[in-house]
Amino acid sequence: MDRGRLLILADDLTGALDSGVQLAHRGQRVVILTAPDVPFPDSSVYDVLVIDTETRHIGAEEAGKLVFSLVRQAKASGIRCFYKKTDSGLRGKVGAELQAVLLASGAERLHFIPAYPATDRKTIGGIQYVNGKPLAESIFSKDPIDPIHVSGVDEVIHLSADVPVKLCGAATVKQDNDACEFSGIIVHDASTMEDLAAIAERLEKADELYVTGGCAGFLEVYPMEASRDTKEALPALKERLFVLSGSVNDVTRKQLLYGEGHGAYRCHVPMAKILTGTWSDDEKKECLAKVQREAEGHDLVIVDTLGDEKLPEMEHPEVVTRNIADHMGRLSSFIKDGARDFTFMIIGGDTLQGFIRDQGITALKPVAEVAPGVVLASYKKDGIKQYFITKSGAFGDEGLLETVLTWLRKEFMKTVCSHR
């Protein structure tokens, strides 16, 4: 069934990328807008439009109003299908944004499928599990900016919205007729890709795919018309990797430690200066020059925010994240311009958004999924196509950077062989 174009709304940029790439590698034409105020492109150039709403760290009412407005704007442009992409750790104003999509779309119900089995996020009995632990006991309970202290998906939704919620177990997903008569948000259990595929099949048969939500996982099986063979060819990438990380997530911390322990060069940025806004551009350039001198001969170079400095209590996390994003984004631009012998990777949605703002980039295209949640993307700057790799701070095992480096080396060798 052809439902036409699809709008995906994500609350941060890494989420926008890891959702869009699921459809791009199936041949759909995907355009990602890097801010909610970027004008919609002409409908003839995309099948899937993804918008980074940048609502992760703002209030529930403001987030809901912005999402509501974007859905209404999309409806006016002829889009009929909507997907509210949420964080796999259910951070942000999940309930407010799901409710806004539901109300603005005019639909009776929204089917919410928050599982992402490829990254060990599962929904069982209405409880969200992360790496085998209930959400409130997982790494997300210790997130310094958006800690989560409940595990039930319905509880998370009700933190920011007063909306009816129905839990739909995996065992009943095929025969629960009430799920397609309920008014509100329906939360579906899923532990495997087979569960997600079964949900997608059932919702398609019931013509219930117009208003849905979840992580990037469900988009791997989201039914869309056959591929148009518009997948972008992989570029010639450098086989060395320069990683800039602004994430404070424990998952990223372990990945950086693992990389350092296996021979990577690593340097920390001065967080005290970043948080007080006193790290000048000249000092950033000096930092990069030092890294380039000391990292000569290393294939993996890491610059990050996880030094030994004790950070102050975050009374206003939105101010903290903005400071980190602005300074790390500026440093990102210097690295992109100066470290041309490397493929560039950014970890953390706020740092990525800082880079995007500093470069004045309004649109991205997902090119390839290097690993679950790790995306190679392209953009145009001064008419020249450029590339970078990115991921959310919460994704991947401890050896992820080695996985990315191995992938780069394979792609580099393919390029070398193709030019012989």
C-alpha positions in Angstrom: 0.0 0.0 0.0 1.4 3.4 -1.0 0.9 5.8 1.8 3.0 8.5 0.1 5.8 10.5 1.8 6.8 10.0 5.4 7.7 12.6 8.0 10.0 11.6 10.9 10.5 13.9 13.8 13.6 13.3 16.0 14.5 15.3 19.1 18.2 15.4 18.4 20.4 15.1 15.3 22.1 11.7 15.9 18.6 10.3 16.3 17.5 11.9 13.0 20.5 10.3 11.3 20.2 6.8 12.7 16.4 6.8 11.8 16.8 8.2 8.3 19.6 5.8 7.4 17.3 2.8 7.9 15.2 3.9 4.9 18.0 5.4 2.9 19.8 2.1 2.6 16.6 0.6 1.2 16.7 3.1 -1.6 14.3 5.7 -0.3 15.3 9.4 -0.9 15.9 10.8 2.6 16.5 14.4 3.4 17.3 15.4 7.0 16.7 19.0 8.0 19.0 20.1 10.8 16.6 22.5 12.6 12.9 22.9 12.9 12.9 26.3 11.2 14.5 25.1 8.0 12.0 25.4 5.1 10.6 22.1 3.8 12.3 21.1 0.5 10.3 20.6 -2.7 8.3 17.4 -2.4 9.7 16.0 -5.6 13.2 15.5 -4.1 12.4 13.2 -1.1 10.3 10.2 -0.1 11.2 10.6 3.6 11.7 13.9 5.4 13.4 13.8 8.8 13.5 16.9 11.0 15.7 17.4 14.0 13.4 19.3 16.3 16.1 19.9 18.9 13.6 19.4 21.7 15.5 16.9 23.9 16.4 19.6 26.5 13.5 22.0 26.5 10.2 22.0 28.4 7.4 19.6 27.7 4.9 22.3 26.7 7.3 24.0 24.3 8.4 20.7 22.8 4.8 19.7 22.3 3.8 23.0 20.6 6.8 22.7 18.2 6.0 19.1 17.2 2.3 20.0 16.8 3.2 22.9 14.5 5.5 20.8 12.3 3.0 18.0 11.9 0.3 20.6 10.9 2.8 22.1 8.4 3.5 18.7 7.0 -0.1 17.9 6.6 -0.6 21.2 4.7 2.2 20.1 2.3 0.4 16.8 1.5 2.3 14.4 3.9 0.0 11.8 5.4 2.4 9.5 7.4 4.1 10.5 10.6 6.7 8.8 12.8 7.8 10.2 16.1 11.3 9.0 16.6 12.2 8.7 20.2 15.5 8.0 22.1 16.0 4.3 22.8 16.6 5.3 26.4 13.4 7.3 26.4 15.1 10.5 27.3 13.4 13.8 26.5 9.8 14.8 26.5 8.5 11.5 25.1 4.9 11.7 26.2 4.4 15.4 25.2 5.8 14.8 21.7 3.9 11.6 21.0 0.7 13.3 22.2 1.4 16.3 19.9 1.8 14.1 16.9 -1.4 12.3 17.8 -3.4 15.5 18.2 -2.0 17.3 15.2 -2.4 14.4 12.9 -6.1 14.0 13.8 -5.7 10.3 14.2 -7.5 8.2 16.9 -4.3 6.4 18.0 -0.6 6.3 17.7 1.3 2.9 17.7 4.5 3.2 19.7 7.2 0.6 19.3 10.2 1.7 21.4 12.3 -1.5 21.1 15.6 -1.5 19.2 16.9 -5.1 19.4 20.1 -4.4 17.4 21.3 -2.2 20.3 19.8 -4.4 23.1 16.8 -2.2 23.8 13.8 -4.4 24.4 10.2 -3.8 25.6 8.8 -6.6 27.6 5.5 -6.4 29.5 5.5 -2.6 28.9 8.9 -2.3 30.6 11.8 -0.8 28.7 15.0 -2.8 29.1 18.5 -1.6 28.2 21.3 -4.1 28.0 19.2 -6.5 30.1 18.3 -4.0 32.9 15.1 -2.1 33.4 15.4 1.4 32.3 15.5 2.9 35.8 18.5 0.6 36.6 20.3 1.2 33.3 22.9 3.6 32.2 20.2 6.1 31.5 19.3 6.4 35.2 22.8 8.0 35.6 22.6 10.4 32.7 23.8 13.7 34.0 21.5 15.7 31.9 18.3 13.6 31.3 18.3 10.9 34.0 15.4 8.4 33.8 14.0 7.0 37.1 11.0 4.9 35.9 11.0 1.7 33.7 7.4 1.4 32.4 6.9 3.0 29.0 3.5 4.2 30.1 5.2 5.8 33.1 7.6 7.6 30.9 4.8 8.8 28.7 2.9 10.1 31.7 5.9 12.1 32.9 5.1 14.8 30.3 1.6 14.0 29.0 -1.9 13.1 30.2 -3.0 10.7 27.5 -4.6 7.3 27.5 -2.0 4.5 27.1 -2.6 0.8 26.3 0.1 -1.9 26.6 0.1 -4.5 23.8 2.1 -7.6 24.6 4.1 -9.4 21.9 2.0 -12.6 22.3 -1.2 -10.7 21.5 0.1 -8.4 18.8 -1.4 -10.5 16.0 -4.9 -11.1 17.5 -5.6 -8.1 19.8 -8.4 -6.4 17.9 -8.9 -3.9 20.7 -5.5 -2.4 19.8 -7.0 -1.0 16.6 -10.1 0.4 18.3 -8.4 2.1 21.3 -8.1 5.9 21.3 -4.7 7.1 22.6 -1.1 5.7 22.5 -0.6 1.9 22.1 2.7 0.6 23.4 3.9 -2.6 21.7 6.2 -5.2 23.2 9.2 -6.4 21.1 12.4 -8.2 21.9 13.6 -9.3 18.4 13.6 -8.2 14.9 11.1 -10.9 14.2 8.8 -9.2 16.7 9.2 -5.8 15.0 8.5 -7.4 11.6 5.3 -9.1 13.0 4.1 -5.7 14.3 4.8 -4.0 11.0 3.0 -6.7 9.1 -0.1 -6.5 11.3 -0.2 -2.7 11.3 0.1 -2.6 7.5 -2.7 -5.1 7.1 -4.9 -3.1 9.4 -4.0 0.2 7.6 -2.6 1.5 10.9 0.8 2.8 9.8 -0.1 6.4 9.3 0.8 7.6 12.8 3.5 5.6 14.6 6.5 6.2 16.8 9.5 4.4 18.2 13.3 4.1 17.8 15.3 3.5 14.7 14.7 -0.2 15.2 11.1 -0.2 13.9 12.2 1.8 10.9 14.3 -1.1 9.8 11.1 -3.0 9.0 8.8 -0.1 8.3 6.9 -1.0 5.1 7.4 1.4 2.3 7.1 0.9 -1.5 9.9 -0.8 -3.4 13.4 0.7 -3.6 14.0 3.2 -6.3 17.7 2.3 -6.4 18.7 5.8 -5.3 21.3 4.7 -2.8 24.3 7.0 -2.7 27.6 5.5 -3.7 30.2 5.4 -0.9 32.9 8.0 -1.3 36.7 7.6 -1.1 37.3 7.8 2.7 40.5 8.1 4.6 41.5 5.0 6.5 42.5 6.9 9.7 39.8 8.1 12.2 39.7 11.3 14.1 37.0 11.2 16.9 35.6 14.2 18.6 33.3 13.3 21.5 31.2 15.6 23.6 29.2 12.8 25.2 29.3 12.2 28.9 27.5 8.8 28.7 29.2 5.8 30.4 28.9 3.8 27.1 31.1 6.4 25.4 33.4 6.5 28.3 34.1 2.8 28.0 34.6 3.1 24.3 37.1 5.9 24.6 39.0 4.0 27.3 39.1 0.9 25.2 40.4 2.8 22.2 43.1 4.5 24.3 44.1 1.1 25.8 44.5 -0.3 22.3 46.9 2.3 21.0 44.8 5.4 20.2 46.1 8.9 20.9 43.7 10.7 23.3 43.5 14.2 24.6 40.9 16.0 26.8 39.5 19.4 26.2 39.4 21.9 29.1 35.8 21.5 30.4 36.1 24.3 33.0 36.8 26.8 30.3 34.1 25.4 28.1 31.5 25.7 30.9 32.5 29.2 31.7 32.6 30.2 28.1 36.3 31.3 28.3 37.9 28.8 25.8 39.0 31.1 22.9 39.3 30.2 19.3 43.0 30.7 19.5 43.2 28.2 22.3 41.1 25.8 20.3 43.5 26.1 17.4 46.5 25.6 19.7 44.8 22.5 21.1 44.4 21.0 17.6 47.9 21.9 16.6 49.2 20.1 19.7 47.1 17.0 18.9 48.3 16.9 15.4 51.9 17.0 16.5 51.6 14.4 19.2 49.3 12.1 17.3 51.5 11.7 14.3 51.6 8.0 13.3 48.3 7.1 15.1 45.4 5.8 13.0 42.9 6.5 15.8 42.9 10.0 17.4 40.4 10.9 20.2 39.6 14.3 21.6 36.9 14.3 24.3 35.2 16.0 27.2 35.8 13.2 29.7 38.9 14.4 31.6 39.5 14.3 35.3 38.1 17.8 36.0 35.2 17.7 38.5 32.2 19.3 36.8 29.8 21.5 38.7 26.2 20.4 39.5 23.9 20.9 36.5 21.1 23.2 37.7 20.4 24.3 34.2 21.3 21.4 31.9 20.1 23.3 28.8 22.7 26.0 29.4 25.4 23.4 30.0 24.6 21.4 26.8 24.5 24.6 24.8 27.9 25.7 26.0 29.4 22.3 25.3 27.7 22.2 21.9 28.9 25.7 20.9 32.6 25.2 21.9 32.8 21.6 20.7 31.0 22.5 17.5 33.6 25.3 16.9 36.4 22.8 17.5 34.7 20.4 15.1 35.0 23.0 12.3 38.7 23.5 13.0 39.3 19.7 13.0 37.3 19.2 9.8 39.3 21.9 8.0 42.7 20.9 9.5 42.7 17.1 9.8 42.3 16.2 6.2 44.2 12.9 6.4 41.4 11.5 8.6 37.8 10.5 8.3 36.0 12.6 10.9 33.6 11.2 13.5 31.5 13.1 16.0 30.0 11.4 19.1 27.0 13.0 20.8 24.0 14.8 19.5 24.7 18.1 21.1 28.3 18.3 19.8 27.0 17.3 16.3 24.4 20.1 16.4 27.1 22.5 17.4 29.2 21.6 14.4 26.1 21.9 12.1 25.3 25.4 13.5 28.9 26.5 13.2 29.1 25.3 9.6 25.7 26.7 8.6 24.5 23.3 7.4 20.8 23.0 6.9 20.4 19.6 5.3 22.1 16.2 5.6 21.8 12.9 3.7 22.4 9.5 5.4 24.7 7.5 3.3 25.5 4.2 5.1 25.1 2.5 8.5 28.6 1.6 9.7 27.2 -0.3 12.7 23.9 -0.1 14.6 23.4 3.6 15.4 26.6 4.6 13.6 26.0 6.6 10.5 28.0 8.0 7.6 26.3 11.2 6.4 27.0 13.7 3.7 26.3 17.5 3.3 27.3 20.2 0.8 29.5 23.1 1.8 30.4 25.7 -0.8 29.1 23.3 -3.5 31.4 20.5 -2.4 30.1 17.3 -0.9 31.7 16.4 2.4 31.3 13.4 4.8 31.5 12.5 8.5 30.5 9.7 10.8 28.4 10.1 13.9 26.7 8.2 16.6 24.7 8.8 19.8 26.7 8.6 23.0 24.7 5.7 24.3 25.2 3.2 21.4 27.7 0.5 20.8 30.0 -2.0 22.6 33.4 -1.0 24.1 35.2 -2.0 20.9 33.1 0.2 18.6 35.8 2.6 17.5 37.9 -0.4 16.4 34.9 -1.6 14.4 34.6 1.7 12.7 38.3 1.8 12.0 38.1 -1.7 10.4 35.2 -0.6 8.3 37.1 2.4 7.1 40.1 0.3 6.1 37.9 -2.1 4.1 36.3 0.8 2.3 39.7 2.4 1.7 41.0 -0.8 0.2 37.9 -1.1 -2.1 38.6 2.4 -3.3 42.3 1.6 -3.9 41.5 -1.6 -5.8 38.8 0.1 -7.9 41.4 2.6 -9.2 44.0 0.1 -10.2 
